[in-house]
């Protein structure tokens, strides 16, 4: 090839190479590996004890905002029913079983401003079930004086409304207990920046006198039980927000209580989400179980490594030893029951904010108790998500613990949405 | 000719090398990772794809933009990846570095987050915005140590951040909880000099004083908490994330609507809302309810009751039934002149969420009906609600004026007498307070707070400020 021809080829190459490069460059794929995306979500081995998920009541529409579910025999027919509080619709409903796996909804109470909890109790001791509703006034953060305790007195076939506590901030829980010879009420005023624990002394004729036990923001639940084994009922309370403290109010008799801080953490983001009492180790005293995983203060919540469940073992003399028994991200509620029929108490937890962008992460788990309070976590389901309330009880009359949970669909993703779901225990049907 | 050939050859090699470098760089470029489309609203996903394609070709700034778009919707781990890449491209980009540390923090990796926050120190300016100055950085690391329950390190960080009120608050709180209430009090009092009505510091002061057994002073501080309105921000997460959350997807459209509100052109607003509603396509999102509510408000201004009732039905179908909805429905009936339908609805609203506005509407209605008893009842409630607001805003003279009106209009309301007593007590008129507490108790013998305060006054233990 002549020098001239070579020159021409080179000139052509010099012209074309940048043009070709310029043309093909944008279309070239990346050969690099996409970086791994971190997930702080938690998932567990699939439960060997099988459950069947069913929808309770009508199919969910929109974004249901359930705040509480309970299993109890409301109409005294020997079969357990479900009571649910719906803050979106402002109702308290009864779900009664119709057929093998379906429940019919009957709205018992309406026009409730964001009900947080319904306490079914025969408060006037006239032989029928009255309902005491904890009224938030607003589901979302609000520090105004908009809470109430409304008592719905059962009279024949209707409920008569009595406001028994007014002029308080958002009320999250009311629990009954005989503190002085009749049925009194412990009240958790959640508020927002300001809250309180109150005791409502029953003065007869559906009249109650309020007594303040503690001022603290974000009081969620107030379980009532005989924590010190002295024969009278005491009150426990979990204070959330940035406080994260567990309190007890020892009943000294004659309407006097001694407040005791049982536990606290400086972790301002722990996210205490509830408190229940149960004798988890079955040693004859009442322990406390604390689900933790609320971080609704963020626009978008995320599971944290310190979320999960704490069991406070009652060691006597007002000493409660904390044991971390679960790390379920976004844990929002807990209940106990013997799910596997081995005679000990297991724990069921639900999550409001696991890493829902990873579809494997758990929304319902149970913690199998080996009888010595060593717990193995089993995943029951990954949907529906955004679960904030759970109850364990026998729904189908076969003697096994079934599960009911409710969804508060406030945060993304707006998928796998549920209102009330049940998981029927298939232990006796599994070969 | 040979010389020319050599020049050409040299140019060819240089060009080949450079283009080869560009190709290699292109082939090995980092890829933005987006969340699975299944979990993202379609409108948002379209924006993400566009931003991702810009980031792929672009510099640190494009990666930051994509990171912010992801962070704004809570895709923390995906955003983290973008900010990490942005920092890699431009290690002097303080915003990218702070955002990277923030994503680590929100995904629970506090130790890694603290390390990344600490790298920021030389990059930070004096901006007062969240996470953009040394005070915020120290505060964020202090909070990380609190999450790790490392009290000693947290205290150290807060002590390095003197005069930053959130840090002072956390430090004082740590001290109160660790039995050093006396030391905490000096920090609390310094801050209260600056912000005398700070809810946070007053509540902490009450706790500290109670811990020290100074009951009467604790009670005084606690009383002030009730009427304190100033809240120190203790969590800056929303401040950082909120602006990013309205830049894309449906939120961007909602934000555009919010800007249009100022124009007060109802037809234009209705058009924009219709556009947003079409975009939502019945997807279950909170914006669905919010848009319908805005549509109702606009139709109210346009005096279109039929359409309001139709929109209310849509909300009901979406599972929403609250006091606002009842009030809207009543509003529609008022517009169409059907007061007899509106009144029972407004009475239901009052049972759920009493407001001055609803009492006012009913007072006007009963005035027209010449029913003075009911008119006075609602006017008294209006005055009481006004007094309660003024009382909690610590505007005691305004509260006093309103509460006097309330008891004059309805002397059978124990709640009104309670606030009358409270206001008088805080204004120093203890005798009037005592009489009013007694009135309250006479009407409601179980009013716990009135009973307690009366007992205190009788025993000469007034805690008013």
Interface residues (C-beta under 8 A of the other chain):
Chain A: X3 X4 X6 X7 X10 X11 X13 X14 X17 X18 X21 X24 X25 X26 X28 X29 X30 X31 X32 X34 X35 X37 X38 X39 X40 X60 X61 X62 X63 X64 X88 X89 X90 X91 X110 X111 X112 X113 X114 X137 X145 X146 X161 X166 X167 X193 X194 X201 X203 X207 X208 X209 X210 X211 X212 X215 X217 X242 X264 X265 X266 X267 X268 X269 X297 X298 X299 X300 X301 X302 X303 X304 X305 X306 X356 X357 X409 X410 X411 X412 X413 X414 X415 X417
Chain B: X1 X2 X4 X5 X8 X9 X11 X12 X15 X16 X19 X22 X23 X26 X27 X28 X29 X30 X31 X33 X35 X36 X38 X39 X56 X57 X73 X74 X75 X76 X77 X78 X80 X81 X84 X106 X107 X108 X109 X143 X146 X147 X148 X149 X151 X154 X174 X177 X199 X200 X203 X206 X222 X225 X226 X231 X234 X235 X237 X238 X241 X242 X245 X283 X284 X285 X286 X288 X289 X317 X318 X319 X320 X321 X322 X323 X326 X348 X351 X352 X353 X388 X392 X415 X418 X445 X446 X447 X448 X449 X451 X452
